[in-house]
Amino acid sequence: MTAGRRPQMNTRQLILALDYGGTKHTAAIIAVGEHTWLAHQRVYSPPGADGNYDRATALNMARALLARTEGELVAIGVSFGGPVDATQGIVRLSHHVPGWENTPLRHQLHNEFDVPASVDNDANVAALGEWKFGAGQGCASLLYVTVSTGIGGGWVLSGRIFGGADGMAGEIGHIVVRPDGMECVCGKRGCLEAEACGPAIAKKMRARLQAGKTSEAFETSEVWASITGESVARAAQSGDALAGQVMDDAAQMLGAGLGGAINLMNPQRIVLGGGVTKSGERWWRIVRETARSHALPQMRVEIEPAMLGDDAPLWGAVALGESLL
Amino acid sequence: MTAGRRPQMNTRQLILALDYGGTKHTAAIIAVGEHTWLAHQRVYSPPGADGNYDRATALNMARALLARTEGELVAIGVSFGGPVDATQGIVRLSHHVPGWENTPLRHQLHNEFDVPASVDNDANVAALGEWKFGAGQGCASLLYVTVSTGIGGGWVLSGRIFGGADGMAGEIGHIVVRPDGMECVCGKRGCLEAEACGPAIAKKMRARLQAGKTSEAFETSEVWASITGESVARAAQSGDALAGQVMDDAAQMLGAGLGGAINLMNPQRIVLGGGVTKSGERWWRIVRETARSHALPQMRVEIEPAMLGDDAPLWGAVALGESLL
């Protein structure tokens, strides 16, 4: 150490990570370069909550966590469950609650905490989280896909979120994989989401049962209404033939969509998260085999399970915050 | 000018651009920063030519052009019509002639001319050409697609070719747009290429005629064998109903594929080149409308004709060369 220079105060640099979900919001604090939470809290919105309520709740939570954590806040990363103009840091809207329209969230957080902030949508941020801390580490090009109540995704190219021209890149759920297929919420037919997400799996199972097909797992029509993607997956894993056909079909559709993405972008790796990916080895095998059969032979097909689960957006928010330093 | 410093010799800096096609090879020289050829030559390979012959011919041509052009060669950019390991500058093979397997073309050119060289495959290089000098200028993200005897493409992201993990990104021709569709050379069914390229259009027209459909443009079965994508397009533009249906169907398939690419990557612009794009306003309208109907509403759909025609790879080779300076 140079003579005469005072030892630097050992002030920890802190990142605040915020994850605004549809009905739950999480705040967490981490020290730069570390991998464990110094503080972490999750709150659930009551029915009828709007954007104002959610923003105030999350801010209060963040303030409280910061107040009890030693160190200096240096950056904020935010995952938002809805479309975001990441360049401007403006939330376009929430699909879950009113009152988020055109919220300048980055600006508000900067005003509140006086540090730089970065905001992006949850699929993009989750992709960044898996890239930095999870199953996509070291990949020059990563497609992250979540297969859950819907199908969405995000790209990380050269260590940065690739959002495309309108911040919407990664909407693999709305690629058509079966032109005469199931109706999708977007108005088209046979979108990947309408063929392979959890509710789509349940819907296909119900349709087959209503058409007279039989299943030991779902024998009586009383239980049909409560069928979920998860219950179909469980039935398939227990040997129910009809459920097995439905799961195989959904896995094939997903594999076809991923194979198309591979042909188009030749990513180094694809990481799959979301509840449907818990459907067992057979589901994974069919997804991978179908993707392989769709991709050109010279292209790698590397499809791996996500590692961070529901925390992927929060970890991604940490990575977003760190990218500002 | 600083006193005592000699005026700099006004030596022009030159880029050598090489385009190795299947059966024709082009060499051209341009001064850095200028947009007109100082020298330009194209040679056609005789039947039976192999990689050795093609390499020697192109080298001789390049040497001759350089010998008669004033200036100092500073970089070489190369477009090759086949798979290339761009990172290593190694041609993997040619699909047209033998003797190109694993050719270290970048190394050979560097040895020969003692300047840095960059080599990539023609679709990628053409994409870069349209981005730098053609219809993609100023785009942060560009998908270039050529619709010709096949369908291929390339990406330019942030001003650089995006080749993906194996240099194969952009293979939009092998995305499946009609799962029960036409057989593709790749072994799948209903690939975009098998549904919308020139030979696919001809094949569909013949199949309809052979199935008993009638067309004024192709009345007698003697002419069926010589039907091409171009002749179907001409017949459609002249009002032939059956040819019109075939063209519309091909345009819809292309639009569906492009719409899928938009959902996945949200590019700022798509540029379409190749002979099939000369099929008239109706074809363009259907391509754009179908892509729009497939893409999510928040995403831009900007599909424009290529500007550089067959010279796109050569201009892209210039851009590759300039990227080395």
Chai-1 contact restraints between the chains, C-beta under 6 A:
chainA,res_idxA,chainB,res_idxB,connection_type,confidence,min_distance_angstrom,max_distance_angstrom,comment,restraint_id
A,G164,B,M265,contact,1.0,0.0,6.0,A-B,restraint_1
A,G164,B,N266,contact,1.0,0.0,6.0,A-B,restraint_2
A,A165,B,N266,contact,1.0,0.0,6.0,A-B,restraint_3
A,A165,B,Q268,contact,1.0,0.0,6.0,A-B,restraint_4
A,A165,B,R300,contact,1.0,0.0,6.0,A-B,restraint_5
A,D166,B,N266,contact,1.0,0.0,6.0,A-B,restraint_6
A,D166,B,Q298,contact,1.0,0.0,6.0,A-B,restraint_7
A,D166,B,M299,contact,1.0,0.0,6.0,A-B,restraint_8
A,D166,B,R300,contact,1.0,0.0,6.0,A-B,restraint_9
A,M168,B,N266,contact,1.0,0.0,6.0,A-B,restraint_10
A,M168,B,Q298,contact,1.0,0.0,6.0,A-B,restraint_11
A,M168,B,M299,contact,1.0,0.0,6.0,A-B,restraint_12
A,A169,B,M265,contact,1.0,0.0,6.0,A-B,restraint_13
A,A169,B,N266,contact,1.0,0.0,6.0,A-B,restraint_14
A,E171,B,N263,contact,1.0,0.0,6.0,A-B,restraint_15
A,E171,B,L296,contact,1.0,0.0,6.0,A-B,restraint_16
A,I172,B,L264,contact,1.0,0.0,6.0,A-B,restraint_17
A,H174,B,N263,contact,1.0,0.0,6.0,A-B,restraint_18
A,H174,B,L296,contact,1.0,0.0,6.0,A-B,restraint_19
A,I175,B,G260,contact,1.0,0.0,6.0,A-B,restraint_20
A,I175,B,N263,contact,1.0,0.0,6.0,A-B,restraint_21
A,G260,B,I175,contact,1.0,0.0,6.0,A-B,restraint_22
A,A261,B,L264,contact,1.0,0.0,6.0,A-B,restraint_23
A,N263,B,E171,contact,1.0,0.0,6.0,A-B,restraint_24
A,N263,B,H174,contact,1.0,0.0,6.0,A-B,restraint_25
A,N263,B,I175,contact,1.0,0.0,6.0,A-B,restraint_26
A,L264,B,I172,contact,1.0,0.0,6.0,A-B,restraint_27
A,L264,B,A261,contact,1.0,0.0,6.0,A-B,restraint_28
A,M265,B,G164,contact,1.0,0.0,6.0,A-B,restraint_29
A,M265,B,A169,contact,1.0,0.0,6.0,A-B,restraint_30
A,N266,B,G164,contact,1.0,0.0,6.0,A-B,restraint_31
A,N266,B,A165,contact,1.0,0.0,6.0,A-B,restraint_32
A,N266,B,D166,contact,1.0,0.0,6.0,A-B,restraint_33
A,N266,B,M168,contact,1.0,0.0,6.0,A-B,restraint_34
A,N266,B,A169,contact,1.0,0.0,6.0,A-B,restraint_35
A,Q268,B,A165,contact,1.0,0.0,6.0,A-B,restraint_36
A,L296,B,E171,contact,1.0,0.0,6.0,A-B,restraint_37
A,L296,B,H174,contact,1.0,0.0,6.0,A-B,restraint_38
A,Q298,B,D166,contact,1.0,0.0,6.0,A-B,restraint_39
A,Q298,B,M168,contact,1.0,0.0,6.0,A-B,restraint_40
A,M299,B,D166,contact,1.0,0.0,6.0,A-B,restraint_41
A,M299,B,M168,contact,1.0,0.0,6.0,A-B,restraint_42
A,R300,B,A165,contact,1.0,0.0,6.0,A-B,restraint_43
A,R300,B,D166,contact,1.0,0.0,6.0,A-B,restraint_44
